[in-house]
Amino acid sequence: MFIKTIKVRKPKIFAAILAAAGIICAVLLVIAACRLSSKNDIRELNSETKRQNFLTEMGWEVSDEYDECKVITIPEDFNEVYQNYNKLQKEQGFDLTKFKGKTAEVYTYKIKNYPKHENEEGIICNLIVCEDQLIGGDVCSTALDGFMQGLRKG
Protein backbone atom coordinates (compact mmCIF):
# COMPACT_ATOMS: atom_id res chain seq x y z
CA MET A 1 0.00 0.00 0.00
CA PHE A 2 1.17 3.47 -0.92
CA ILE A 3 0.29 6.49 1.18
CA LYS A 4 1.23 9.99 0.22
CA THR A 5 0.84 12.90 2.53
CA ILE A 6 0.60 16.47 1.45
CA LYS A 7 1.66 19.20 3.74
CA VAL A 8 -0.45 22.32 3.26
CA ARG A 9 0.85 25.47 4.76
CA LYS A 10 -1.41 27.91 6.57
CA PRO A 11 -0.88 30.75 4.05
CA LYS A 12 -2.26 28.57 1.22
CA ILE A 13 -5.37 27.68 3.21
CA PHE A 14 -5.89 31.33 4.11
CA ALA A 15 -5.45 32.36 0.45
CA ALA A 16 -8.01 29.75 -0.68
CA ILE A 17 -10.55 30.91 1.91
CA LEU A 18 -9.93 34.53 0.95
CA ALA A 19 -10.41 33.74 -2.77
CA ALA A 20 -13.66 31.87 -2.08
CA ALA A 21 -14.96 34.76 0.02
CA GLY A 22 -14.05 37.18 -2.78
CA ILE A 23 -15.97 35.12 -5.34
CA ILE A 24 -19.03 34.95 -3.07
CA CYS A 25 -18.91 38.74 -2.54
CA ALA A 26 -18.64 39.34 -6.29
CA VAL A 27 -21.67 37.13 -6.99
CA LEU A 28 -23.71 38.92 -4.31
CA LEU A 29 -22.75 42.32 -5.75
CA VAL A 30 -23.83 41.25 -9.24
CA ILE A 31 -27.18 40.00 -7.92
CA ALA A 32 -27.74 43.25 -5.98
CA ALA A 33 -26.85 45.35 -9.04
CA CYS A 34 -29.32 43.41 -11.20
CA ARG A 35 -32.10 43.92 -8.69
CA LEU A 36 -31.32 47.62 -8.38
CA SER A 37 -31.27 48.15 -12.14
CA SER A 38 -34.60 46.38 -12.57
CA LYS A 39 -36.11 48.65 -9.90
CA ASN A 40 -34.80 51.71 -11.74
CA ASP A 41 -36.74 50.65 -14.85
CA ILE A 42 -40.00 51.09 -12.95
CA ARG A 43 -41.69 54.36 -13.86
CA GLU A 44 -43.68 56.04 -11.15
CA LEU A 45 -46.46 58.03 -12.82
CA ASN A 46 -48.47 59.19 -9.83
CA SER A 47 -49.06 62.74 -11.08
CA GLU A 48 -50.08 64.53 -14.25
CA THR A 49 -46.66 66.20 -14.43
CA LYS A 50 -44.86 62.84 -14.36
CA ARG A 51 -47.16 61.41 -17.04
CA GLN A 52 -46.65 64.49 -19.22
CA ASN A 53 -42.86 64.30 -18.79
CA PHE A 54 -42.86 60.60 -19.67
CA LEU A 55 -44.86 61.20 -22.85
CA THR A 56 -42.48 64.00 -23.83
CA GLU A 57 -39.53 61.62 -23.30
CA MET A 58 -41.26 59.15 -25.63
CA GLY A 59 -41.42 61.89 -28.27
CA TRP A 60 -45.11 62.81 -28.09
CA GLU A 61 -46.90 66.12 -27.92
CA VAL A 62 -50.17 65.63 -26.08
CA SER A 63 -53.00 67.63 -24.61
CA ASP A 64 -52.25 69.50 -21.37
CA GLU A 65 -54.23 66.99 -19.37
CA TYR A 66 -55.50 63.48 -19.96
CA ASP A 67 -58.73 63.27 -21.90
CA GLU A 68 -60.06 60.25 -20.06
CA CYS A 69 -59.16 58.11 -17.08
CA LYS A 70 -60.90 54.83 -16.59
CA VAL A 71 -60.42 52.08 -14.04
CA ILE A 72 -59.99 48.57 -15.39
CA THR A 73 -59.39 45.14 -13.93
CA ILE A 74 -56.80 43.10 -15.76
CA PRO A 75 -58.46 39.72 -16.33
CA GLU A 76 -57.25 36.57 -14.59
CA ASP A 77 -57.50 34.65 -17.87
CA PHE A 78 -56.27 36.29 -21.07
CA ASN A 79 -58.34 35.76 -24.17
CA GLU A 80 -56.76 36.06 -27.63
CA VAL A 81 -57.13 39.87 -27.64
CA TYR A 82 -55.31 40.23 -24.31
CA GLN A 83 -52.64 37.72 -25.39
CA ASN A 84 -51.93 39.79 -28.51
CA TYR A 85 -51.98 43.03 -26.55
CA ASN A 86 -49.59 41.57 -23.97
CA LYS A 87 -47.26 40.55 -26.79
CA LEU A 88 -46.98 44.26 -27.69
CA GLN A 89 -46.38 45.05 -24.02
CA LYS A 90 -43.60 42.47 -23.75
CA GLU A 91 -41.89 44.00 -26.79
CA GLN A 92 -41.71 47.24 -24.75
CA GLY A 93 -40.43 45.56 -21.59
CA PHE A 94 -43.79 45.28 -19.81
CA ASP A 95 -45.74 42.13 -18.93
CA LEU A 96 -49.38 42.32 -17.90
CA THR A 97 -49.44 38.71 -16.68
CA LYS A 98 -47.82 39.94 -13.47
CA PHE A 99 -50.92 42.06 -12.84
CA LYS A 100 -53.72 39.56 -13.53
CA GLY A 101 -56.73 40.32 -11.35
CA LYS A 102 -55.41 43.73 -10.28
CA THR A 103 -57.10 47.08 -10.78
CA ALA A 104 -55.35 49.70 -12.90
CA GLU A 105 -56.05 53.15 -14.32
CA VAL A 106 -55.85 53.85 -18.04
CA TYR A 107 -54.99 57.47 -18.84
CA THR A 108 -55.81 58.46 -22.42
CA TYR A 109 -54.19 61.41 -24.19
CA LYS A 110 -54.69 62.86 -27.67
CA ILE A 111 -51.47 62.74 -29.69
CA LYS A 112 -50.81 65.96 -31.60
CA ASN A 113 -47.65 65.04 -33.50
CA TYR A 114 -48.09 61.54 -34.93
CA PRO A 115 -46.23 61.53 -38.29
CA LYS A 116 -48.56 62.19 -41.22
CA HIS A 117 -51.51 62.53 -38.81
CA GLU A 118 -50.62 65.77 -37.03
CA ASN A 119 -53.55 67.27 -35.13
CA GLU A 120 -55.94 64.48 -36.14
CA GLU A 121 -58.50 63.62 -33.49
CA GLY A 122 -58.26 59.82 -33.69
CA ILE A 123 -54.64 59.27 -32.59
CA ILE A 124 -54.38 58.54 -28.88
CA CYS A 125 -51.98 57.25 -26.26
CA ASN A 126 -53.03 54.99 -23.40
CA LEU A 127 -50.93 54.70 -20.25
CA ILE A 128 -51.77 51.78 -17.96
CA VAL A 129 -50.86 52.60 -14.35
CA CYS A 130 -51.18 50.21 -11.42
CA GLU A 131 -50.34 51.35 -7.89
CA ASP A 132 -48.81 54.54 -9.35
CA GLN A 133 -46.42 52.59 -11.61
CA LEU A 134 -46.50 52.35 -15.40
CA ILE A 135 -47.22 48.75 -16.35
CA GLY A 136 -48.03 49.16 -20.06
CA GLY A 137 -49.47 51.31 -22.77
CA ASP A 138 -49.89 51.95 -26.45
CA VAL A 139 -50.34 54.55 -29.15
CA CYS A 140 -53.18 53.82 -31.55
CA SER A 141 -55.61 55.13 -34.10
CA THR A 142 -59.30 54.86 -33.33
CA ALA A 143 -60.19 54.71 -37.04
CA LEU A 144 -61.75 51.51 -38.43
CA ASP A 145 -58.55 50.73 -40.32
CA GLY A 146 -56.43 51.99 -37.41
CA PHE A 147 -53.14 50.81 -35.99
CA MET A 148 -51.52 50.16 -32.65
CA GLN A 149 -47.88 50.50 -31.61
CA GLY A 150 -45.71 50.80 -28.53
CA LEU A 151 -45.28 53.96 -26.51
CA ARG A 152 -42.00 55.18 -28.03
CA LYS A 153 -42.30 57.40 -31.09
CA GLY A 154 -40.87 55.44 -34.01
BAZALUM-559677 format. One record per atom (N, C-alpha, C): x, y, z; atom name; residue in one letter. Coordinates in steps of 0.02 Angstrom, whole numbers, plus 50000, padded with zeros to 5 digits. Each point is the difference from the previous one (the first is absolute). Layout:
N
ZAKOL  east north    up vexfi mardo
ZAKOL     X     Y     Z    CA     a
...
// end
This chain:
154
ZAKOL  east north    up vexfi mardo
ZAKOL 50042 49942 50000     N     m
ZAKOL 49958 50058 50000    CA     m
ZAKOL 50045 50061 50000     C     m
ZAKOL 49975 50051 49963     N     f
ZAKOL 50039 50061 49991    CA     f
ZAKOL 49960 50058 50029     C     f
ZAKOL 50028 50036 50044     N     i
ZAKOL 49967 50058 50032    CA     i
ZAKOL 50044 50060 49987     C     i
ZAKOL 49967 50052 49977     N     k
ZAKOL 50037 50062 49988    CA     k
ZAKOL 49967 50055 50042     C     k
ZAKOL 50039 50036 50033     N     t
ZAKOL 49974 50055 50040    CA     t
ZAKOL 50020 50065 49968     C     t
ZAKOL 49955 50047 50006     N     i
ZAKOL 50013 50067 49973    CA     i
ZAKOL 49999 50048 50058     C     i
ZAKOL 50050 50038 50003     N     k
ZAKOL 50004 50050 50053    CA     k
ZAKOL 49977 50067 49972     C     k
ZAKOL 49945 50025 50026     N     v
ZAKOL 49973 50064 49978    CA     v
ZAKOL 50017 50052 50052     C     v
ZAKOL 50027 50052 49977     N     r
ZAKOL 50020 50053 50046    CA     r
ZAKOL 49942 50047 50013     C     r
ZAKOL 49999 50031 50057     N     k
ZAKOL 49946 50044 50020    CA     k
ZAKOL 49989 50058 49952     C     k
ZAKOL 50051 50030 49970     N     p
ZAKOL 49987 50054 49952    CA     p
ZAKOL 49960 49978 49939     C     p
ZAKOL 50009 49938 49978     N     k
ZAKOL 49962 49976 49942    CA     k
ZAKOL 49926 49989 50018     C     k
ZAKOL 49988 49975 50060     N     i
ZAKOL 49930 49991 50022    CA     i
ZAKOL 49967 50068 50006     C     i
ZAKOL 50034 50047 50030     N     f
ZAKOL 49973 50068 50009    CA     f
ZAKOL 49986 50032 49932     C     f
ZAKOL 50046 49991 49951     N     a
ZAKOL 49990 50028 49933    CA     a
ZAKOL 49940 49969 49966     C     a
ZAKOL 49990 49934 50009     N     a
ZAKOL 49943 49967 49969    CA     a
ZAKOL 49934 50025 50030     C     a
ZAKOL 49999 50007 50066     N     i
ZAKOL 49940 50025 50033    CA     i
ZAKOL 49986 50073 49979     C     i
ZAKOL 50052 50039 49995     N     l
ZAKOL 49992 50070 49979    CA     l
ZAKOL 49975 50004 49928     C     l
ZAKOL 50025 49957 49955     N     a
ZAKOL 49977 49999 49931    CA     a
ZAKOL 49927 49979 49996     C     a
ZAKOL 49980 49949 50038     N     a
ZAKOL 49930 49978 50000    CA     a
ZAKOL 49954 50056 50026     C     a
ZAKOL 50021 50034 50053     N     a
ZAKOL 49960 50055 50026    CA     a
ZAKOL 49993 50056 49949     C     a
ZAKOL 50054 50014 49963     N     g
ZAKOL 49998 50051 49948    CA     g
ZAKOL 49951 49983 49944     C     g
ZAKOL 50000 49936 49981     N     i
ZAKOL 49953 49978 49947    CA     i
ZAKOL 49928 50006 50024     C     i
ZAKOL 49987 49980 50062     N     i
ZAKOL 49932 50006 50028    CA     i
ZAKOL 49978 50073 50002     C     i
ZAKOL 50045 50044 50022     N     c
ZAKOL 49983 50072 50002    CA     c
ZAKOL 49986 50027 49930     C     c
ZAKOL 50039 49980 49951     N     a
ZAKOL 49989 50023 49931    CA     a
ZAKOL 49932 49978 49975     C     a
ZAKOL 49982 49937 50013     N     v
ZAKOL 49935 49974 49978    CA     v
ZAKOL 49943 50039 50033     C     v
ZAKOL 50006 50013 50065     N     l
ZAKOL 49949 50038 50035    CA     l
ZAKOL 49994 50071 49974     C     l
ZAKOL 50055 50032 49983     N     l
ZAKOL 49998 50067 49972    CA     l
ZAKOL 49966 50001 49932     C     l
ZAKOL 50013 49950 49958     N     v
ZAKOL 49967 49996 49935    CA     v
ZAKOL 49925 49991 50008     C     v
ZAKOL 49980 49957 50046     N     i
ZAKOL 49928 49989 50012    CA     i
ZAKOL 49967 50065 50025     C     i
ZAKOL 50032 50034 50046     N     a
ZAKOL 49973 50063 50026    CA     a
ZAKOL 49995 50053 49945     C     a
ZAKOL 50050 50004 49956     N     a
ZAKOL 50000 50048 49946    CA     a
ZAKOL 49943 49985 49951     C     a
ZAKOL 49988 49937 49986     N     c
ZAKOL 49945 49981 49955    CA     c
ZAKOL 49933 50020 50029     C     c
ZAKOL 49991 49987 50065     N     r
ZAKOL 49937 50019 50032    CA     r
ZAKOL 49990 50075 50000     C     r
ZAKOL 50053 50037 50013     N     l
ZAKOL 49996 50073 50002    CA     l
ZAKOL 49984 50027 49931     C     l
ZAKOL 50032 49974 49948     N     s
ZAKOL 49986 50026 49933    CA     s
ZAKOL 49930 49984 49978     C     s
ZAKOL 49973 49942 50019     N     s
ZAKOL 49931 49985 49981    CA     s
ZAKOL 49951 50045 50037     C     s
ZAKOL 50017 50022 50061     N     k
ZAKOL 49956 50046 50036    CA     k
ZAKOL 50003 50070 49969     C     k
ZAKOL 50057 50018 49971     N     n
ZAKOL 50006 50066 49968    CA     n
ZAKOL 49959 50004 49936     C     n
ZAKOL 49983 49942 49970     N     d
ZAKOL 49961 50000 49939    CA     d
ZAKOL 49926 50015 50014     C     d
ZAKOL 49980 49995 50062     N     i
ZAKOL 49931 50012 50018    CA     i
ZAKOL 49987 50075 49997     C     i
ZAKOL 49947 50019 49965     N     r
ZAKOL 49982 50070 49993    CA     r
ZAKOL 49942 50016 50046     C     r
ZAKOL 50011 50046 50045     N     e
ZAKOL 49947 50022 50044    CA     e
ZAKOL 49965 50058 49966     C     e
ZAKOL 49936 49990 49986     N     l
ZAKOL 49960 50051 49965    CA     l
ZAKOL 49940 50018 50043     C     l
ZAKOL 50013 50026 50060     N     n
ZAKOL 49946 50014 50046    CA     n
ZAKOL 49976 50072 49997     C     n
ZAKOL 50020 50037 49948     N     s
ZAKOL 49975 50069 49993    CA     s
ZAKOL 49996 50017 49925     C     s
ZAKOL 49960 50050 49986     N     e
ZAKOL 49993 50022 49931    CA     e
ZAKOL 50067 50024 49972     C     e
ZAKOL 50039 50035 50041     N     t
ZAKOL 50065 50025 49977    CA     t
ZAKOL 50046 49942 49980     C     t
ZAKOL 50002 49948 50040     N     k
ZAKOL 50042 49942 49984    CA     k
ZAKOL 49976 49965 49937     C     k
ZAKOL 49935 49995 49990     N     r
ZAKOL 49974 49968 49939    CA     r
ZAKOL 50017 50043 49939     C     r
ZAKOL 49992 50066 50007     N     q
ZAKOL 50017 50045 49945    CA     q
ZAKOL 50074 49996 49983     C     q
ZAKOL 50043 50000 50050     N     n
ZAKOL 50072 49995 49989    CA     n
ZAKOL 50018 49934 49965     C     n
ZAKOL 49969 49946 50022     N     f
ZAKOL 50013 49935 49969    CA     f
ZAKOL 49981 50001 49926     C     f
ZAKOL 49941 50027 49984     N     l
ZAKOL 49978 50002 49930    CA     l
ZAKOL 50046 50044 49958     C     l
ZAKOL 50025 50054 50029     N     t
ZAKOL 50048 50042 49965    CA     t
ZAKOL 50064 49961 49986     C     t
ZAKOL 50024 49962 50050     N     e
ZAKOL 50060 49958 49990    CA     e
ZAKOL 49989 49949 49944     C     e
ZAKOL 49939 49976 49992     N     m
ZAKOL 49985 49952 49948    CA     m
ZAKOL 49994 50033 49931     C     m
ZAKOL 50000 50067 49999     N     g
ZAKOL 49998 50037 49937    CA     g
ZAKOL 49932 50027 49981     C     g
ZAKOL 49952 49998 50046     N     w
ZAKOL 49931 50020 49983    CA     w
ZAKOL 49982 50069 50026     C     w
ZAKOL 49962 50036 49960     N     e
ZAKOL 49967 50061 50022    CA     e
ZAKOL 49928 49981 50013     C     e
ZAKOL 49976 50014 50061     N     v
ZAKOL 49932 49981 50018    CA     v
ZAKOL 49964 50059 50030     C     v
ZAKOL 49935 49989 50011     N     s
ZAKOL 49960 50052 50032    CA     s
ZAKOL 50028 50014 50070     C     s
ZAKOL 49982 50058 50028     N     d
ZAKOL 50028 50021 50064    CA     d
ZAKOL 49978 49955 50058     C     d
ZAKOL 49947 49964 49991     N     e
ZAKOL 49975 49956 50051    CA     e
ZAKOL 49970 49939 49966     C     e
ZAKOL 49997 49945 50036     N     y
ZAKOL 49970 49940 49969    CA     y
ZAKOL 49928 50014 49980     C     y
ZAKOL 49979 49966 49947     N     d
ZAKOL 49932 50009 49976    CA     d
ZAKOL 49950 49954 50035     C     d
ZAKOL 50026 49944 50024     N     e
ZAKOL 49957 49951 50033    CA     e
ZAKOL 50043 49959 50048     C     e
ZAKOL 49970 49982 50055     N     c
ZAKOL 50032 49953 50046    CA     c
ZAKOL 49947 49949 50020     C     c
ZAKOL 50014 49938 49986     N     k
ZAKOL 49952 49948 50019    CA     k
ZAKOL 50035 49947 50041     C     k
ZAKOL 49963 49969 50044     N     v
ZAKOL 50026 49947 50042    CA     v
ZAKOL 49982 49934 49968     C     v
ZAKOL 50050 49956 49994     N     i
ZAKOL 49989 49935 49970    CA     i
ZAKOL 50025 49946 50049     C     i
ZAKOL 49978 49940 49990     N     t
ZAKOL 50028 49942 50035    CA     t
ZAKOL 50031 49955 49947     C     t
ZAKOL 50064 49987 50008     N     i
ZAKOL 50034 49956 49953    CA     i
ZAKOL 49975 49929 50013     C     i
ZAKOL 49974 49967 49948     N     p
ZAKOL 49968 49935 50011    CA     p
ZAKOL 50049 49946 50025     C     p
ZAKOL 49972 49954 50037     N     e
ZAKOL 50039 49943 50025    CA     e
ZAKOL 50021 49954 49942     C     e
ZAKOL 49954 49992 49952     N     d
ZAKOL 50013 49957 49942    CA     d
ZAKOL 50001 50044 49937     C     d
ZAKOL 50055 49998 49963     N     f
ZAKOL 50006 50040 49940    CA     f
ZAKOL 49968 49965 49940     C     f
ZAKOL 49954 50035 49967     N     n
ZAKOL 49974 49974 49937    CA     n
ZAKOL 50050 50018 49945     C     n
ZAKOL 49983 49985 49938     N     e
ZAKOL 50046 50012 49945    CA     e
ZAKOL 50018 50075 49993     C     e
ZAKOL 49951 50043 50011     N     v
ZAKOL 50013 50072 49995    CA     v
ZAKOL 50051 50022 50052     C     v
ZAKOL 49991 49978 50062     N     y
ZAKOL 50048 50018 50052    CA     y
ZAKOL 50069 49968 49989     C     y
ZAKOL 50001 49940 49973     N     q
ZAKOL 50064 49967 49985    CA     q
ZAKOL 50038 50040 49947     C     q
ZAKOL 49965 50022 49948     N     n
ZAKOL 50033 50041 49948    CA     n
ZAKOL 50022 50068 50028     C     n
ZAKOL 49957 50030 50041     N     y
ZAKOL 50018 50064 50030    CA     y
ZAKOL 50061 49993 50045     C     y
ZAKOL 50002 49945 50039     N     n
ZAKOL 50057 49990 50045    CA     n
ZAKOL 50063 49986 49960     C     n
ZAKOL 49994 49972 49941     N     k
ZAKOL 50059 49990 49957    CA     k
ZAKOL 50031 50068 49984     C     k
ZAKOL 49959 50050 49983     N     l
ZAKOL 50024 50068 49988    CA     l
ZAKOL 50032 50028 50064     C     l
ZAKOL 49970 49987 50057     N     q
ZAKOL 50028 50025 50063    CA     q
ZAKOL 50068 49968 50014     C     q
ZAKOL 50007 49936 49988     N     k
ZAKOL 50064 49966 50012    CA     k
ZAKOL 50055 50028 49954     C     k
ZAKOL 49982 50019 49939     N     e
ZAKOL 50049 50030 49954    CA     e
ZAKOL 50027 50066 50028     C     e
ZAKOL 49961 50032 50044     N     q
ZAKOL 50021 50064 50031    CA     q
ZAKOL 50031 49991 50068     C     q
ZAKOL 50004 49938 50024     N     g
ZAKOL 50028 49987 50066    CA     g
ZAKOL 49950 49995 50056     C     g
ZAKOL 49936 49999 49983     N     f
ZAKOL 49947 49992 50049    CA     f
ZAKOL 49973 49929 49996     C     f
ZAKOL 49962 49979 50050     N     d
ZAKOL 49967 49935 49998    CA     d
ZAKOL 49939 50003 50045     C     d
ZAKOL 49941 50000 49969     N     l
ZAKOL 49938 50006 50038    CA     l
ZAKOL 49982 49937 50039     C     l
ZAKOL 50032 49943 49985     N     t
ZAKOL 49983 49939 50037    CA     t
ZAKOL 50016 50007 50074     C     t
ZAKOL 50047 50043 50016     N     k
ZAKOL 50018 50012 50071    CA     k
ZAKOL 49944 50035 50037     C     k
ZAKOL 49953 50030 49963     N     f
ZAKOL 49948 50041 50031    CA     f
ZAKOL 49930 49971 49991     C     f
ZAKOL 49996 49936 49983     N     k
ZAKOL 49934 49968 49992    CA     k
ZAKOL 49958 50008 50063     C     k
ZAKOL 49938 50021 49990     N     g
ZAKOL 49954 50009 50056    CA     g
ZAKOL 50006 50066 50036     C     g
ZAKOL 50049 50040 49983     N     k
ZAKOL 50010 50064 50034    CA     k
ZAKOL 49962 50056 49964     C     k
ZAKOL 49987 50053 50038     N     t
ZAKOL 49967 50059 49973    CA     t
ZAKOL 50053 50049 49977     C     t
ZAKOL 49988 50033 49944     N     a
ZAKOL 50047 50049 49973    CA     a
ZAKOL 49960 50058 49971     C     a
ZAKOL 50034 50057 49991     N     e
ZAKOL 49970 50057 49967    CA     e
ZAKOL 50030 50005 49930     C     e
ZAKOL 49957 50018 49952     N     v
ZAKOL 50023 50012 49932    CA     v
ZAKOL 49990 50074 49986     C     v
ZAKOL 50056 50036 49991     N     y
ZAKOL 49998 50071 49983    CA     y
ZAKOL 50006 50007 49924     C     y
ZAKOL 49953 50035 49970     N     t
ZAKOL 49999 50008 49927    CA     t
ZAKOL 50015 50072 49982     C     t
ZAKOL 50046 50009 49953     N     y
ZAKOL 50021 50067 49976    CA     y
ZAKOL 49993 50002 49925     C     y
ZAKOL 49981 50059 49974     N     k
ZAKOL 50000 50011 49928    CA     k
ZAKOL 50071 50016 49978     C     k
ZAKOL 50024 49966 49948     N     i
ZAKOL 50066 50012 49973    CA     i
ZAKOL 49994 50054 49946     C     i
ZAKOL 50042 50051 50005     N     k
ZAKOL 49997 50056 49953    CA     k
ZAKOL 50052 49995 49945     C     k
ZAKOL 50052 49958 50008     N     n
ZAKOL 50055 50001 49952    CA     n
ZAKOL 50015 49931 49970     C     n
ZAKOL 49950 49959 49990     N     y
ZAKOL 50013 49935 49968    CA     y
ZAKOL 50016 50013 49927     C     y
ZAKOL 50056 49973 49975     N     p
ZAKOL 50021 50013 49931    CA     p
ZAKOL 49944 49987 49949     C     p
ZAKOL 49990 50048 49957     N     k
ZAKOL 49949 49999 49947    CA     k
ZAKOL 49928 50001 50026     C     k
ZAKOL 49992 50010 50065     N     h
ZAKOL 49933 50005 50030    CA     h
ZAKOL 49997 50058 50050     C     h
ZAKOL 50043 50050 49991     N     e
ZAKOL 50004 50054 50047    CA     e
ZAKOL 49932 50032 50011     C     e
ZAKOL 49983 50010 50063     N     n
ZAKOL 49939 50033 50022    CA     n
ZAKOL 49936 49964 49980     C     n
ZAKOL 50005 49936 49981     N     e
ZAKOL 49939 49961 49988    CA     e
ZAKOL 49971 49979 50067     C     e
ZAKOL 49935 49994 50003     N     e
ZAKOL 49966 49984 50063    CA     e
ZAKOL 50007 49927 50020     C     e
ZAKOL 50009 49954 49954     N     g
ZAKOL 49996 49929 50015    CA     g
ZAKOL 50065 49966 50021     C     g
ZAKOL 50053 50037 50014     N     i
ZAKOL 50063 49970 50021    CA     i
ZAKOL 50007 50011 50074     C     i
ZAKOL 50004 49946 50038     N     i
ZAKOL 50002 50006 50073    CA     i
ZAKOL 50056 49957 50030     C     i
ZAKOL 50016 50016 50062     N     c
ZAKOL 50048 49962 50039    CA     c
ZAKOL 49965 49978 50064     C     c
ZAKOL 50010 49937 50017     N     n
ZAKOL 49972 49973 50062    CA     n
ZAKOL 50058 49980 50046     C     n
ZAKOL 49999 50025 50061     N     l
ZAKOL 50048 49980 50050    CA     l
ZAKOL 49964 49958 50053     C     l
ZAKOL 50025 49940 50012     N     i
ZAKOL 49969 49956 50050    CA     i
ZAKOL 50043 50005 50064     C     i
ZAKOL 49968 50023 50053     N     v
ZAKOL 50035 50013 50063    CA     v
ZAKOL 49967 49959 50055     C     v
ZAKOL 50041 49962 50036     N     c
ZAKOL 49976 49959 50056    CA     c
ZAKOL 50042 50018 50062     C     c
ZAKOL 49966 50019 50053     N     e
ZAKOL 50034 50020 50062    CA     e
ZAKOL 50054 50053 49985     C     e
ZAKOL 49981 50050 49960     N     d
ZAKOL 50042 50057 49982    CA     d
ZAKOL 50059 49983 49955     C     d
ZAKOL 50004 49939 49974     N     q
ZAKOL 50056 49980 49957    CA     q
ZAKOL 49975 49983 49931     C     q
ZAKOL 50038 50021 49949     N     l
ZAKOL 49983 49985 49931    CA     l
ZAKOL 50011 49925 49989     C     l
ZAKOL 49947 49966 49977     N     i
ZAKOL 50006 49929 49986    CA     i
ZAKOL 49988 49983 49927     C     i
ZAKOL 49982 50049 49959     N     g
ZAKOL 49989 49988 49929    CA     g
ZAKOL 49970 50061 49967     C     g
ZAKOL 49989 49992 49935     N     g
ZAKOL 49969 50055 49963    CA     g
ZAKOL 50008 49990 49925     C     g
ZAKOL 49969 50045 49963     N     d
ZAKOL 50002 49996 49927    CA     d
ZAKOL 49984 50068 49970     C     d
ZAKOL 50016 50006 49937     N     v
ZAKOL 49978 50056 49958    CA     v
ZAKOL 49960 49969 49945     C     v
ZAKOL 49941 50027 49986     N     c
ZAKOL 49957 49968 49950    CA     c
ZAKOL 49956 50051 49964     C     c
ZAKOL 49972 49976 49946     N     s
ZAKOL 49950 50039 49962    CA     s
ZAKOL 49932 49969 50014     C     s
ZAKOL 49951 50042 50011     N     t
ZAKOL 49933 49975 50014    CA     t
ZAKOL 49959 49990 49936     C     t
ZAKOL 50031 50013 49942     N     a
ZAKOL 49965 49989 49936    CA     a
ZAKOL 49988 49926 49989     C     a
ZAKOL 49951 49984 49956     N     l
ZAKOL 49983 49930 49986    CA     l
ZAKOL 50060 49962 49973     C     l
ZAKOL 50041 50032 49959     N     d
ZAKOL 50060 49968 49973    CA     d
ZAKOL 50062 50023 50039     C     d
ZAKOL 49992 50010 50064     N     g
ZAKOL 50052 50029 50043    CA     g
ZAKOL 50059 49955 50011     C     g
ZAKOL 50043 50022 50044     N     f
ZAKOL 50062 49965 50015    CA     f
ZAKOL 50012 50003 50075     C     f
ZAKOL 50048 49961 50023     N     m
ZAKOL 50021 50003 50070    CA     m
ZAKOL 50075 49987 50002     C     m
ZAKOL 50035 50038 50042     N     q
ZAKOL 50072 49992 50007    CA     q
ZAKOL 50019 50012 50073     C     q
ZAKOL 50064 49991 50014     N     g
ZAKOL 50026 50012 50067    CA     g
ZAKOL 50001 50074 50017     C     g
ZAKOL 50022 50015 50060     N     l
ZAKOL 49998 50069 50024    CA     l
ZAKOL 50053 50046 49970     C     l
ZAKOL 50057 49973 49981     N     r
ZAKOL 50054 50042 49974    CA     r
ZAKOL 49984 50021 49928     C     r
ZAKOL 50012 50064 49986     N     k
ZAKOL 49989 50026 49932    CA     k
ZAKOL 50051 49968 49954     C     k
ZAKOL 49976 49971 49947     N     g
ZAKOL 50044 49963 49954    CA     g
ZAKOL 50024 50041 49946     C     g
// end
